[in-house]
Amino acid sequence: MSKISPCLWFNGEAEEAAKLYVSLLPDSRIEHVQRNVVDGPAGKAGTVLVVDFTLAGQRFMALNGGMRFEYTHAVSFKIDCADQAEVDRLWDALSAGGKIEQCGWLKDRFGVSWQIVPSVLPRLLGDPDPARAQRVMQAMLKMVKLDIAALQRAYDGGAAA
């Protein structure tokens, strides 16, 4: 087990967020829910204070900190997707009620930034042929949700859209 685990700060939504996240990926589960034993800045006695959970094998903590802070793109969570079906499923689930952005980025309804990225993308962007890599980059920059078939067409020299 890693000694380091990200802590996500919420305002009363820690358990709801953790439940959503663990429902989306294999090897994910709620480990422990700690409730406030007394009234405090994070909530009344009996409400959720901390949720320890595992997401795709990585430990996380969700904290109801008593106020809302906005997340920035400076910290995001990248999900490596095997195929378009996984990209589509995760994109739909995490973007619901959130904000879609460019190049596979989104903010979920809790404001957490995610990158929904097909596994093939680093290979396509890192091709030693600069013309191929450039075509893939240009295609990706025009996308919101990443489209593997369109990225592959750009790589192969065809139109991305």
GROMACS elastic network, one bead per residue, 0.5 to 0.9 nm:
[ bonds ]
;  ai    aj funct       b0    kb
    1     4     6  0.87539   500
    1    58     6  0.85563   500
    1    59     6  0.81569   500
    2     5     6  0.70666   500
    2    58     6  0.80608   500
    2    59     6  0.76939   500
    4    59     6  0.81156   500
    4    60     6  0.88301   500
    5    58     6  0.73946   500
    5    59     6  0.54225   500
    5    60     6  0.51403   500
    5    61     6  0.70058   500
    6    58     6  0.89520   500
    6    59     6  0.74023   500
    6    60     6  0.51302   500
    6    61     6  0.63006   500
    6    62     6  0.84614   500
    7    60     6  0.59300   500
    7    62     6  0.56465   500
    7    63     6  0.68938   500
    8    14     6  0.79730   500
    8    60     6  0.76087   500
    8    61     6  0.61974   500
    8    63     6  0.61112   500
    8    64     6  0.86578   500
    8   112     6  0.84088   500
    9    13     6  0.89176   500
    9    14     6  0.74542   500
    9    61     6  0.85777   500
    9    62     6  0.60109   500
    9    64     6  0.60559   500
    9    65     6  0.60235   500
    9    66     6  0.89600   500
    9    67     6  0.86464   500
    9    68     6  0.75496   500
    9    69     6  0.72480   500
    9    71     6  0.89884   500
   10    13     6  0.55370   500
   10    14     6  0.55071   500
   10    17     6  0.86281   500
   10    62     6  0.70254   500
   10    63     6  0.58485   500
   10    65     6  0.59596   500
   10    66     6  0.75252   500
   10    67     6  0.71899   500
   10    68     6  0.60231   500
   10    69     6  0.74940   500
   10   110     6  0.77087   500
   11    14     6  0.72730   500
   11    42     6  0.77191   500
   11    63     6  0.80442   500
   11    64     6  0.50317   500
   11    65     6  0.58273   500
   11    66     6  0.52361   500
   11    67     6  0.50501   500
   11    68     6  0.51518   500
   11    69     6  0.82720   500
   12    15     6  0.79082   500
   12    16     6  0.85590   500
   12    42     6  0.77716   500
   12    43     6  0.77146   500
   12    47     6  0.83848   500
   12    48     6  0.74371   500
   12    49     6  0.81879   500
   12    63     6  0.83607   500
   12    64     6  0.51362   500
   12    65     6  0.76907   500
   12    66     6  0.70833   500
   12    67     6  0.83480   500
   12    68     6  0.89107   500
   13    16     6  0.52630   500
   13    17     6  0.60043   500
   13    18     6  0.85377   500
   13    48     6  0.87877   500
   13    62     6  0.86661   500
   13    63     6  0.85563   500
   13    64     6  0.67521   500
   13   110     6  0.77581   500
   14    17     6  0.52605   500
   14    18     6  0.61129   500
   14    19     6  0.85877   500
   14    48     6  0.75524   500
   14    49     6  0.78992   500
   14    50     6  0.70834   500
   14    51     6  0.65536   500
   14    61     6  0.87014   500
   14    62     6  0.51000   500
   14    63     6  0.57966   500
   14    64     6  0.56556   500
   15    18     6  0.51047   500
   15    19     6  0.60576   500
   15    20     6  0.86005   500
   15    30     6  0.89372   500
   15    33     6  0.78184   500
   15    48     6  0.71080   500
   15    49     6  0.88832   500
   15    50     6  0.79312   500
   15    51     6  0.61399   500
   15    62     6  0.73408   500
   15    63     6  0.86686   500
   15    64     6  0.86274   500
   16    19     6  0.52401   500
   16    20     6  0.63320   500
   16    21     6  0.87789   500
   17    20     6  0.51684   500
   17    21     6  0.62148   500
   17    22     6  0.87093   500
   17    62     6  0.80022   500
   17   109     6  0.88670   500
   17   110     6  0.72016   500
   18    21     6  0.51368   500
   18    22     6  0.61164   500
   18    23     6  0.84950   500
   18    29     6  0.85585   500
   18    30     6  0.71584   500
   18    51     6  0.71877   500
   18    52     6  0.83684   500
   18    53     6  0.68238   500
   18    54     6  0.89468   500
   18    55     6  0.87364   500
   18    60     6  0.89113   500
   18    61     6  0.86207   500
   18    62     6  0.69455   500
   19    22     6  0.54107   500
   19    23     6  0.61828   500
   19    29     6  0.81148   500
   19    30     6  0.72336   500
   19    53     6  0.88470   500
   20    23     6  0.52738   500
   20    24     6  0.68003   500
   20    93     6  0.84749   500
   20    94     6  0.84553   500
   21    24     6  0.55488   500
   21    25     6  0.72478   500
   21    28     6  0.80803   500
   21    29     6  0.88685   500
   21    55     6  0.69884   500
   21    94     6  0.83620   500
   22    25     6  0.59707   500
   22    26     6  0.77811   500
   22    27     6  0.82413   500
   22    29     6  0.53865   500
   22    30     6  0.71031   500
   22    53     6  0.76984   500
   22    54     6  0.72590   500
   22    55     6  0.57829   500
   22    56     6  0.79687   500
   23    26     6  0.80724   500
   23    28     6  0.73680   500
   23    29     6  0.79332   500
   24    28     6  0.81068   500
   24    55     6  0.88001   500
   24    89     6  0.85172   500
   24    90     6  0.69661   500
   24    93     6  0.78812   500
   24    94     6  0.89079   500
   25    28     6  0.60368   500
   25    55     6  0.68479   500
   25    56     6  0.58321   500
   25    90     6  0.87625   500
   26    29     6  0.86716   500
   26    55     6  0.78185   500
   26    56     6  0.57210   500
   26    57     6  0.82740   500
   27    54     6  0.73755   500
   27    55     6  0.66188   500
   27    57     6  0.54800   500
   27    58     6  0.87889   500
   28    53     6  0.73498   500
   28    56     6  0.51017   500
   28    57     6  0.63577   500
   28    58     6  0.82280   500
   29    52     6  0.89754   500
   29    53     6  0.56998   500
   29    54     6  0.52761   500
   29    55     6  0.67134   500
   29    56     6  0.86365   500
   29    57     6  0.89723   500
   30    33     6  0.76142   500
   30    51     6  0.72282   500
   30    52     6  0.62847   500
   30    54     6  0.63882   500
   30    55     6  0.86665   500
   31    51     6  0.75080   500
   31    52     6  0.53145   500
   31    54     6  0.68647   500
   32    50     6  0.81075   500
   32    51     6  0.57985   500
   32    52     6  0.51109   500
   32    53     6  0.68826   500
   33    48     6  0.68616   500
   33    49     6  0.77040   500
   33    50     6  0.59407   500
   33    52     6  0.64061   500
   33    53     6  0.86853   500
   34    37     6  0.88879   500
   34    47     6  0.86314   500
   34    48     6  0.60671   500
   34    49     6  0.57153   500
   34    50     6  0.51113   500
   34    51     6  0.62625   500
   34    52     6  0.82264   500
   35    38     6  0.89429   500
   35    45     6  0.72679   500
   35    46     6  0.53707   500
   35    47     6  0.53620   500
   35    49     6  0.50181   500
   35    50     6  0.68679   500
   35    51     6  0.87864   500
   36    39     6  0.68747   500
   36    40     6  0.77416   500
   36    42     6  0.78539   500
   36    43     6  0.70160   500
   36    44     6  0.67169   500
   36    46     6  0.52584   500
   36    47     6  0.56335   500
   36    48     6  0.61037   500
   36    49     6  0.54255   500
   36    50     6  0.85151   500
   37    40     6  0.89564   500
   37    44     6  0.81884   500
   37    46     6  0.60930   500
   37    47     6  0.83421   500
   38    43     6  0.84108   500
   38    44     6  0.65219   500
   38    46     6  0.75373   500
   39    42     6  0.78520   500
   39    43     6  0.59055   500
   39    46     6  0.83358   500
   39    47     6  0.88946   500
   40    43     6  0.54061   500
   40    44     6  0.61916   500
   40    45     6  0.76427   500
   40    66     6  0.84664   500
   41    44     6  0.81313   500
   41    65     6  0.72578   500
   41    66     6  0.52665   500
   41    67     6  0.83878   500
   42    47     6  0.85560   500
   42    48     6  0.84665   500
   42    49     6  0.65138   500
   42    63     6  0.86038   500
   42    64     6  0.57346   500
   42    67     6  0.77313   500
   43    46     6  0.82755   500
   43    47     6  0.61395   500
   43    48     6  0.76930   500
   43    49     6  0.74238   500
   43    64     6  0.78678   500
   43    65     6  0.83766   500
   43    66     6  0.65021   500
   44    47     6  0.57442   500
   44    48     6  0.87491   500
   45    48     6  0.85566   500
   46    49     6  0.86779   500
   48    51     6  0.74851   500
   48    63     6  0.83670   500
   48    64     6  0.70055   500
   49    62     6  0.83561   500
   49    63     6  0.58959   500
   49    64     6  0.52141   500
   49    65     6  0.75486   500
   50    61     6  0.67539   500
   50    62     6  0.56138   500
   50    64     6  0.63573   500
   50    65     6  0.88748   500
   51    60     6  0.82860   500
   51    61     6  0.56639   500
   51    62     6  0.50302   500
   51    63     6  0.65465   500
   51    64     6  0.86803   500
   52    59     6  0.73354   500
   52    60     6  0.59613   500
   52    62     6  0.64442   500
   52    63     6  0.87592   500
   53    58     6  0.83319   500
   53    59     6  0.58449   500
   53    60     6  0.53434   500
   53    61     6  0.61837   500
   53    62     6  0.78410   500
   54    57     6  0.56415   500
   54    58     6  0.52744   500
   54    60     6  0.59063   500
   54    61     6  0.85294   500
   55    58     6  0.51280   500
   55    59     6  0.63114   500
   55    60     6  0.70891   500
   56    59     6  0.84528   500
   63    66     6  0.88829   500
   64    67     6  0.78656   500
   64    68     6  0.89034   500
   65    68     6  0.75960   500
   70   111     6  0.66493   500
   70   112     6  0.83491   500
   71    74     6  0.81399   500
   71    75     6  0.75877   500
   71    76     6  0.86893   500
   71   107     6  0.89198   500
   71   111     6  0.60263   500
   71   112     6  0.59376   500
   71   113     6  0.71889   500
   72    75     6  0.63022   500
   72    76     6  0.78416   500
   72   111     6  0.84069   500
   72   112     6  0.78901   500
   72   113     6  0.71436   500
   73    76     6  0.58466   500
   73   112     6  0.86379   500
   73   113     6  0.61658   500
   73   114     6  0.86519   500
   74   113     6  0.88990   500
   75   112     6  0.86465   500
   75   113     6  0.71637   500
   75   114     6  0.88778   500
   76   105     6  0.88856   500
   76   112     6  0.70803   500
   76   114     6  0.52448   500
   76   115     6  0.69131   500
   77   112     6  0.82487   500
   77   113     6  0.64320   500
   77   115     6  0.60243   500
   77   116     6  0.85506   500
   78   105     6  0.88484   500
   78   113     6  0.87524   500
   78   114     6  0.57193   500
   78   116     6  0.60773   500
   78   117     6  0.68921   500
   79    87     6  0.88469   500
   79    90     6  0.86836   500
   79   114     6  0.74172   500
   79   115     6  0.61045   500
   79   116     6  0.52137   500
   79   117     6  0.60412   500
   79   118     6  0.82144   500
   80    87     6  0.86497   500
   80   115     6  0.84895   500
   80   116     6  0.67516   500
   80   117     6  0.53264   500
   80   118     6  0.57768   500
   80   119     6  0.54583   500
   81    84     6  0.75649   500
   81    85     6  0.86059   500
   81    86     6  0.56973   500
   81    87     6  0.57898   500
   81    90     6  0.87389   500
   81   116     6  0.70164   500
   81   117     6  0.57970   500
   81   119     6  0.54521   500
   81   120     6  0.86051   500
   82    85     6  0.82924   500
   82    86     6  0.65233   500
   82    87     6  0.78782   500
   82   117     6  0.88399   500
   82   118     6  0.60125   500
   82   119     6  0.55952   500
   82   120     6  0.79203   500
   83    86     6  0.54829   500
   83    87     6  0.64350   500
   83    88     6  0.87867   500
   83   118     6  0.62929   500
   83   119     6  0.75669   500
   83   120     6  0.85760   500
   83   148     6  0.76241   500
   84    88     6  0.59761   500
   84    89     6  0.84744   500
   84   118     6  0.72777   500
   84   146     6  0.84499   500
   84   147     6  0.69700   500
   84   148     6  0.62685   500
   84   149     6  0.83184   500
   85    88     6  0.51143   500
   85    89     6  0.60923   500
   85    90     6  0.86072   500
   86    89     6  0.51013   500
   86    90     6  0.60650   500
   86    91     6  0.82231   500
   86   118     6  0.84408   500
   87    90     6  0.54877   500
   87    91     6  0.58508   500
   87    92     6  0.84600   500
   87   116     6  0.62102   500
   87   117     6  0.69924   500
   87   118     6  0.67009   500
   87   145     6  0.80533   500
   87   146     6  0.75954   500
   87   147     6  0.83940   500
   87   148     6  0.89968   500
   88    91     6  0.50958   500
   88    92     6  0.59973   500
   88    93     6  0.85424   500
   88   116     6  0.89141   500
   88   145     6  0.80652   500
   88   146     6  0.88540   500
   89    92     6  0.53342   500
   89    93     6  0.62187   500
   89    94     6  0.86045   500
   90    93     6  0.51532   500
   90    94     6  0.59101   500
   90    95     6  0.81422   500
   90   116     6  0.72177   500
   91    94     6  0.54372   500
   91    95     6  0.57194   500
   91    96     6  0.82488   500
   91   100     6  0.88650   500
   91   104     6  0.83521   500
   91   106     6  0.80467   500
   91   116     6  0.66265   500
   91   145     6  0.72689   500
   92    95     6  0.54470   500
   92    96     6  0.60463   500
   93    96     6  0.56035   500
   93   108     6  0.85669   500
   94    97     6  0.81016   500
   94    98     6  0.72724   500
   94   106     6  0.77227   500
   94   107     6  0.75665   500
   94   108     6  0.51217   500
   94   109     6  0.75198   500
   94   114     6  0.81055   500
   95    99     6  0.61133   500
   95   100     6  0.61877   500
   95   106     6  0.62914   500
   95   107     6  0.65587   500
   95   108     6  0.51429   500
   95   109     6  0.70611   500
   96    99     6  0.79954   500
   96   108     6  0.69093   500
   96   109     6  0.67904   500
   97   108     6  0.67891   500
   97   110     6  0.86688   500
   98   106     6  0.73621   500
   98   107     6  0.54582   500
   98   110     6  0.73392   500
   98   111     6  0.70684   500
   99   106     6  0.57074   500
   99   107     6  0.50733   500
   99   108     6  0.64656   500
   99   109     6  0.74350   500
   99   111     6  0.82552   500
  100   104     6  0.82795   500
  100   105     6  0.66819   500
  100   107     6  0.64314   500
  100   108     6  0.83303   500
  100   144     6  0.70948   500
  100   145     6  0.80554   500
  101   104     6  0.69480   500
  101   105     6  0.51734   500
  101   106     6  0.50743   500
  101   107     6  0.76883   500
  101   143     6  0.89759   500
  101   144     6  0.58302   500
  101   145     6  0.80259   500
  102   105     6  0.56587   500
  102   106     6  0.76746   500
  102   140     6  0.85470   500
  102   141     6  0.70875   500
  102   142     6  0.76051   500
  102   143     6  0.61030   500
  102   145     6  0.72175   500
  102   146     6  0.88356   500
  103   106     6  0.89281   500
  103   115     6  0.82373   500
  103   116     6  0.87696   500
  103   117     6  0.87193   500
  103   140     6  0.57938   500
  103   141     6  0.57953   500
  103   142     6  0.73816   500
  103   143     6  0.54377   500
  103   144     6  0.51128   500
  103   145     6  0.64208   500
  103   146     6  0.63426   500
  104   114     6  0.81572   500
  104   115     6  0.54869   500
  104   116     6  0.52120   500
  104   117     6  0.62451   500
  104   140     6  0.84618   500
  104   143     6  0.73975   500
  104   144     6  0.56214   500
  104   146     6  0.52798   500
  105   113     6  0.70357   500
  105   114     6  0.56667   500
  105   116     6  0.63978   500
  105   117     6  0.85644   500
  105   144     6  0.73808   500
  105   145     6  0.75146   500
  106   111     6  0.89278   500
  106   112     6  0.82112   500
  106   113     6  0.57222   500
  106   114     6  0.54151   500
  106   115     6  0.65723   500
  106   116     6  0.79969   500
  106   144     6  0.87598   500
  106   145     6  0.87486   500
  107   110     6  0.75308   500
  107   111     6  0.51829   500
  107   112     6  0.52295   500
  107   114     6  0.61185   500
  107   115     6  0.88953   500
  108   111     6  0.52515   500
  108   112     6  0.55021   500
  108   113     6  0.66206   500
  108   114     6  0.75006   500
  109   112     6  0.75507   500
  116   145     6  0.77781   500
  116   146     6  0.76944   500
  117   120     6  0.83886   500
  117   121     6  0.70677   500
  117   145     6  0.88705   500
  117   146     6  0.70249   500
  118   121     6  0.56826   500
  118   122     6  0.85136   500
  118   146     6  0.75384   500
  118   147     6  0.84848   500
  118   148     6  0.69707   500
  119   122     6  0.69625   500
  119   123     6  0.81210   500
  120   123     6  0.55243   500
  120   124     6  0.63815   500
  120   125     6  0.88159   500
  120   148     6  0.79102   500
  121   124     6  0.51015   500
  121   125     6  0.60351   500
  121   126     6  0.83017   500
  121   136     6  0.85951   500
  121   148     6  0.80473   500
  121   151     6  0.79953   500
  122   125     6  0.51532   500
  122   126     6  0.57392   500
  122   127     6  0.84355   500
  123   126     6  0.50855   500
  123   127     6  0.60820   500
  123   133     6  0.89952   500
  124   127     6  0.55138   500
  124   132     6  0.76224   500
  124   133     6  0.61810   500
  124   136     6  0.66763   500
  124   137     6  0.87713   500
  124   151     6  0.79512   500
  124   152     6  0.77035   500
  124   155     6  0.66725   500
  125   128     6  0.88665   500
  125   130     6  0.89118   500
  125   132     6  0.78007   500
  125   134     6  0.74720   500
  125   135     6  0.87437   500
  125   136     6  0.61641   500
  125   137     6  0.65086   500
  125   155     6  0.86121   500
  126   129     6  0.83798   500
  126   130     6  0.84785   500
  126   132     6  0.89636   500
  126   133     6  0.61981   500
  127   130     6  0.68874   500
  127   131     6  0.88539   500
  127   132     6  0.67019   500
  127   133     6  0.55577   500
  127   155     6  0.89947   500
  128   131     6  0.88170   500
  128   132     6  0.81558   500
  128   133     6  0.75496   500
  129   132     6  0.55123   500
  129   133     6  0.64332   500
  129   134     6  0.86820   500
  130   133     6  0.50489   500
  130   134     6  0.58794   500
  130   135     6  0.85131   500
  131   134     6  0.50961   500
  131   135     6  0.61953   500
  131   136     6  0.87175   500
  131   155     6  0.85440   500
  131   157     6  0.88405   500
  132   135     6  0.51967   500
  132   136     6  0.63484   500
  132   137     6  0.86578   500
  132   154     6  0.74091   500
  132   155     6  0.50517   500
  132   156     6  0.72127   500
  132   157     6  0.71373   500
  133   136     6  0.52069   500
  133   137     6  0.61652   500
  133   138     6  0.86669   500
  133   154     6  0.88946   500
  133   155     6  0.68852   500
  134   138     6  0.60913   500
  134   139     6  0.85231   500
  134   154     6  0.89879   500
  134   155     6  0.84870   500
  135   138     6  0.51688   500
  135   139     6  0.61404   500
  135   140     6  0.85797   500
  135   151     6  0.84191   500
  135   154     6  0.54308   500
  135   155     6  0.60894   500
  135   156     6  0.88096   500
  135   157     6  0.74089   500
  135   160     6  0.83769   500
  136   139     6  0.50809   500
  136   140     6  0.60549   500
  136   141     6  0.85826   500
  136   150     6  0.87686   500
  136   151     6  0.56676   500
  136   152     6  0.76282   500
  136   153     6  0.84989   500
  136   154     6  0.53788   500
  136   155     6  0.54594   500
  136   160     6  0.81567   500
  137   140     6  0.50966   500
  137   141     6  0.61403   500
  137   142     6  0.88552   500
  137   151     6  0.85454   500
  137   154     6  0.88226   500
  138   141     6  0.52165   500
  138   142     6  0.67053   500
  138   154     6  0.84978   500
  138   160     6  0.88337   500
  139   142     6  0.54598   500
  139   143     6  0.67973   500
  139   150     6  0.75181   500
  139   151     6  0.63540   500
  139   154     6  0.65468   500
  139   159     6  0.85664   500
  139   160     6  0.56957   500
  139   161     6  0.79606   500
  140   143     6  0.51874   500
  140   144     6  0.81039   500
  140   146     6  0.68684   500
  140   147     6  0.83264   500
  140   150     6  0.87464   500
  140   151     6  0.68745   500
  140   160     6  0.87008   500
  141   144     6  0.80666   500
  143   146     6  0.59552   500
  143   147     6  0.76462   500
  144   147     6  0.88128   500
  146   150     6  0.84072   500
  146   151     6  0.79117   500
  147   150     6  0.54168   500
  147   151     6  0.62070   500
  147   152     6  0.86627   500
  148   151     6  0.50409   500
  148   152     6  0.60660   500
  148   153     6  0.85744   500
  149   152     6  0.50495   500
  149   153     6  0.61489   500
  149   154     6  0.86632   500
  149   160     6  0.81939   500
  150   154     6  0.62217   500
  150   155     6  0.85545   500
  150   158     6  0.87180   500
  150   159     6  0.76014   500
  150   161     6  0.59211   500
  151   154     6  0.51408   500
  151   155     6  0.61872   500
  151   156     6  0.86532   500
  151   160     6  0.61503   500
  151   161     6  0.88010   500
  152   156     6  0.60975   500
  152   157     6  0.85867   500
  152   158     6  0.85440   500
  152   160     6  0.78581   500
  153   156     6  0.50139   500
  153   157     6  0.62136   500
  153   159     6  0.61914   500
  153   160     6  0.55816   500
  153   161     6  0.84097   500
  154   157     6  0.50746   500
  154   158     6  0.51188   500
  154   159     6  0.56935   500
  154   161     6  0.85541   500
  155   158     6  0.73707   500
  155   160     6  0.85056   500
  156   159     6  0.89039   500
  157   160     6  0.85971   500
  158   161     6  0.89177   500
